[in-house]
Amino acid sequence: MFTTTGSQGLDKAPLSKGLLLVLSGLTVVLTLLPQYHHLFTYSLQAITQQHQVWRLVCGRLICLDLKDTFCNSLLIYDFRILERRFGSRKFASFLFGTWVLTALVDFLLAEAFHYLFDYQVAELPAGLLGPVFSLFVPFYSSIPKVPVTQLLGQISITNKSLVYIVGLQLLTSSPFMWLVALSGLLSGKLYHGNALRVQRLLFVPRWLSRVGAFVLEPLFSGPLPPSETPLGMGATLDIQRQQRMDLHDQQMLLAQFQQATRNHRPPQPQNGLMNWNRFFPSLRYRGQNLPPEPQPHPSSPLQPHPSSPLQPHPSSPLQLHPTAPPLQLHPTAPPLQLHPTAPPLQLHPTAPPLLEPTAPPLINTPVAEEQVARLMEMGFSRIDAQDALRVSNNDINVATNFLLQHLG
């Protein structure tokens, strides 16, 4: 219910899938072989005093605690949306840059803690924890929140609530996990804000990205999810009916979005989910002053003359069927000659025209450039962002959720 930040599965996120499988598998192997735990501990004292620099690599990749592994895997799975938005190469560059920065910030924070409180931090939690905490920075700033429900009528639950809850759970799992989390957040802020142009110094080269895509992507690329979700999985008939209604709404929005994308023109606003253009096709031309051609029908009792306009006017008589019976509309209205042999037809002077539209006027809904810019920052094109805002009646939450589900 809460993880609605993107489509389910690991499609278009091979790096996230590789990290989940490899790191979790190595944690299970070390759990079965506890005699090798000491080689993968993240000991700051051993690095500074015994010069075991290799612990900066081994101690900052594999988690030694199964609880930390579980929470870390959940966060990597939720942050796969960032790989879809940024691309695998940019996502890998972010992880590599923050992985290097957290190694430096860890020592700075440990020395500051020792200077302030006179306590030496000898060991920190092991694993790829710092870069994962740093991913909260672009997740908070780049992924908009969409309200899902409310708890007790006061607390708003969004599509990002579960991610923050898992982060808090991981934060409280170890005594010095707060230092790793603070190091990750600071490193993520520095790299995401490109402080001191760090993105030009710490990045994954293009040739390495191509080699990884050629070698590793066929192994870890996930299949595309099915286009439709199975129906009738609810426990009650009301839940099943609501599932079908939600799927129907998504299909209608998707059809409107695809049509607007093909035409490259803004669709007409609609009231609710009812498309009035299907019921009043001739009204689409009223804004352009182009009256549609009359379509006579042989079985119709009232048949307009080809050379006469549709709206009656005293100076231009309207030709009706010769055998049509007289129609008296108002007793005091001036007569309107319809046919030389037909009786006069009375119309009230203040009567509305015969083709008064019953549908609301069709105007182009303006799209706020600020909302378009927010969607473009997530990686969507300008045309897709504009079309999604128009088909959702300019609702940024509905448009974002729609684009993430169908284009994410």
N, C-alpha and C positions, 0 to 999 in steps of 0.2 A: 504493500500500500504506500510505503514511503519512498521506495527507490524508483521514482519516476523521472530521474534526470536523463534518461535515455532508453533506447530499446534494450531488451534483455539479451544476454549472451555476450560473447567476446569477439564478435565479428568486427572487422576493421580496427582491431586492437591487438596485433600479434605480440608487441612488446609486453603489454600487460599480461597476456596469457603466458608468455615465456617466463616472466618473473614469478607468476603464481605457481607454475608447475615446477620450475627448477628450485626456487628457494624453499617451497614447502617440501619437496622431495628430499632436499639435503637436510632439512630439519628432522624429518622422520628418520633418516639414516643415522644422524648423530644421536638421536634418542635411543636407537638400538645399539649404538656404540658409545657408551658414556666415557670410555677411557680416552677419547680424543677431544673431550670438551675443552680441556685446558689450551688447546691450540687455537680455538676460535673465540676465546674471551677477549673482550674489549677493555684491556687493562692499560690505563694511562700511566700508571707507575712503571710498568714493564717497558713501555715505549720511551719514556723520558729517562729512566735510570739505567735500564739494561739495553737500550737502543734496539728494541725489537720492532723495527718499523713495519715489518710484514703484518703486524697485528692491525695496522690501519686498514688493511685490505680484508683479511680474514675475519677480523672482529666486527666489521661493519657491513657484512653481507648476509650472514646466516643467523637467524634467531635461535637461541638455545632454550627458550621457554615456549611450550606449546600454546599457552594462552596468548603470548605476544605474537606468535605466528598466526594464530586464528584471526586476531583483530587486525594485524597488518595485512593479511590476505583480503579481508573484507574491504579495507580501505583501498587497496590496489584495484580491486574489482570495481569499486564505486568511482575511482578516479580514471577509469578507462575512457570516460567521456572526454577527458582532456586530451587523450591521444587521438580520439576521433576529431576533435576540434582543431588541434594544432598540427596533427600529423605525427607519424612515428619518429621522424628525425628530430623535430623540434622537441617532442616529448622526451626522447632519449637525451638530447642536449640539456634539457632542464634537470633531469635526474643526475646526469654526470656533473654538471656545474654545481648543483647543490650538494652532491656527495663530496666534492672536493672542498667546498666552502664550510660544510659542517665539521670536517676534520679540523679546520683551523679554529672555528668558533667554539668547538668543544673544549679545546685547551684554554682559550681565553676566558670562557665562563668558569671553568674549573679553577683557574688561577684567581679570578675575581672572587669566587666563593671562598677560597682559602684565605685571601687577603681580608675579606670582610668578617668572616666567622671563625677563622683560624681552624679550619677543618679541611683535611686533605681528601679529595675525591680520588680513590684508588682505581675504581672500576665502574664502567657505565654499562647499561644494557646493550647486548650485542644484537646485530641484525641491521637490515636496511630500514632503519627507523627515522633517521634524520631527513633523508630525501622524501620519505612518505609524509612526514609532518610538514615539510616545505610545500607539498602539493596543496595544502589547505589555502595558501595565499592565492594562486590563480583560480582555485575552485570558488573561493569566496567572492572574488572580484569579477570573474568572467561568466560564471553560471548563475543566471537569475533564479530566484526562488519562486516556486509556484505553490500557492496554498492548496493543501489537500483536504484537511479537515480541521476541526477544532476539538480540543480536549477540555471537557467541563465548561464549554462555552466561552472560555477566556484565553486559553493557550492555543495559539495557531500552530498547526503541524504542517510543514512544507515538505517538498520533495528532497530537501537537504538535511532534514532533522536527524535521520538515522545516521548519516555520515558523521555529524558532530557528536552524536551519542557514542558511536564506536570510538571516535577519537578521545573522548573523555574516559572511556573504559580503558583504552590503552595507556592513557596518561597516568592513571592510578594503579597500574599493574606492578610497578617497581619503585623503589625509593628515589632513585635519581633519574626516573623517566622524564620528570619535568625539565631537567637540564637538557636532555636530548631534544625534547619538544621545543623548548625555547631556542635552541641552536638551529633546529630545522626551520622554525618560523622566521628567524632573523635571516638565515641564508636564502629562504624562499623570497623574502621581501627584497633582498639585495639583487638576486638574480632576475626576478620578475620586473623590478624597476630599472634594471640595467644600470645599477650604480657603478661608477668608475668604468663603464663599458665592459662589464665582466662577461657579457654575452659574446663579445668578440674574442675573448681569451679562452673561455671554457665552452666548448661546443663539440659536437660529433661531426667529423669531416664528411663531406658528401660521398667520397669514395668508400669510406667505411660503412656509411648508411646503405650504399648500393650493394656492397658485399653482404651485409647483414640481411638485406631484403632478398638477395638471391639465395643465400644459404639457409637462413633461419625462418624466413616468412612462410615457405611451403610447409614447414613443420608445425608452426604455431598459428597459422591463419585459421580462423574459425569460420564455419559455414554461416551463410546468411540466415536470419530467422525467418520463419514462415510469415507470409503476408497477412494471414488471418489467425487469430487466436481461437482455440476450441470453445465452442459455446456449450451452454448447459452444464457448467461445472459448479454452479452455485448449489448451496445446500437446500434452498427453498425456491419456490416458484418466483417469488418477488426478486430474489437475487439474480436468477436466470433471466428474468424479464429485463432487469436493469442492465445486465451484461449485453443483451441484444440491443437495447436502446443505445448504449454507449458505443458499441461497434458500428451501429447504423449512423450515428453522428460523425464518427471518425471517417467512415467511408464517404459521406456527403462532403465533409470538409476536404478530403483528399481529392475527390472528383472536381470540386470547384477550384482547388489550388492547381491541379493539373491543367484544367481548361484555361485558367488565367495565365499560366506559364506558357502554354502553346500560343495563345493569342497575343501575349505581351501587351495587354491593355487591362486597365482596372475593371473588375467585375462590378456590376450594379449592386448597391446595398440591398439587403433583404431584411424583412421583419421576421425574426425568429429563424426557423428552418424551412419556411415556406417560400418557394421561388415564385413570385408573382408573374414573372415574365412568361412562364409556361401557360398561365391562364389568360394573360392579356398580352399576346405578342405584338399587337398593333400599337400599343402604347409606347414601345421603345422608340418610335419615330417622332413622338410629339415634341421632344426637346430639340429636334432638328428641323421642325416645321416641314416635315415630309409626310403628307398624309398617305396612308397605304391605299393600294388599289382596291376598289370594291370587288368582291367576289360574288356574283349573282348565283343563285341556286334555283334550278327549275321548279323545285317544289315549294319555294318560299312564296307566301301570299303577298308580301311587300317586296317589290323589285325596283331599285332605283334606276333612273334613266341614265344612259352612259354619259350624256353631255351635261348633267346637272350635278352641283356639289352635294355633299352628304348633309350639310347643315341647312335647314330651311331659311330662306330669306325672302322678303316680299318682292324684291326685284328679280329674283331668279326662282321661278317655280320648280318644285320638285315633282318629277314624273313618277307616279306610282303605277301599279298594275291596273290596266283598264277595267278589270272586273272586280277591283277591290271595293268593299262596302264603305260608305262614308264613315269618317271617324270624327266625332265631335269632342274636342278637348275642353273648351271653356265657352260658356254662352256669350260672354261680353268681349271676347277677343276679336280683332279684325279678321275677316276671312282671308285665307291664303289659297290662291288658285293652284290646284295640283294638276288638273287635266281638263282639257276643254269640255269633256263630257262628264267629268266627275263632279259631285257636289262639293261645295266649299268645305275646307278643313279649318277648324278654329283652333288657334294657338294662343296661349296667354302671353302678354308682352314680357312678363318677368319669368317665363318658364325657362328652365335650364336647357342647354343644347341636348340634342338627342343622343350624342355620344359622350356624355359626361363621364370622365374616368372615375372608376371606383377604387383603383389602386393608388397608393401614395406616389407622389412625384419621384422620378428616378433622377438622382443627382449623384455626382462623384464624391465619395467620401474622402476628405483629405487625410493623408497619412502623416503623422508627426515624424519629423526627421530625427528627433532624439530617439524614438523607439526604433526606427530603421537603423540608426547607428549602433544601438545596443545589440541588435540581432546580427549586424555585420561584424561586430567585435567577436562574436562567438564563432565566426567562420562561414556564415551563410552569405550568399550573394545578395546584391541589392534588389534584384528582381524577385528572388524568393522571399526576402523579408517584406517587401511591399505587398506582394500577392497574399502572403500569410496574414498580414495585418488587415488587409481589405476583406478577405473571406471570413475573418474572425471579428468583424465589426470594430476593428481598431483596438482589440483587447490584447495587450502585450503578453499577459499570462497564457491565454489560450493559444496565441500565435507561437509562443516559445515552446509550449508543451507539444503542439502539433508538429513543429519543425524538428524537434528532438526525437519524436517518435518515428517520423516517416523519412527524415533525411539524415538523422544521426547515425 
